[in-house]
Amino acid sequence: MSEPLDVAVIGATPAGLDIARLLAAQGQRVMIFDAARCVCTDLEDIARRHALVLALDEPVSELRWTRDGVTLLTAYAAYRAKAVVMTPHAPLRCAAQS
């Protein structure tokens, strides 16, 4: 795992994109996770304009809370974030980790 993200946004819904855009505008390192391969036609343009990182077709399967933040597990990798914003449609397993 590399340097932790400031915020991981789970769900590339309109609300998730707005939150990610606002956080990125404040200088936060933001990554958007979504299970869908393509969410909206201009998503890549929005991400490029606002310095967002996309992880499409990479659903988060589990969150593990740690003292330093959260570890997000996907089928491809594990990511660390200081905070997580979840949109309502994102079902997950959450586990405590010491």
Buried (B, 14 or more C-beta within 10 A) or exposed (E): EEEBBBBBBBBBBEEBBEBBBEBBEEEBBBBBBBBEEEBEEEBBEBBEEBEBBBBBBBBBEEBBBEEEBBBBBBEEEEBBBBBBBBBEEBEBEEEEEE
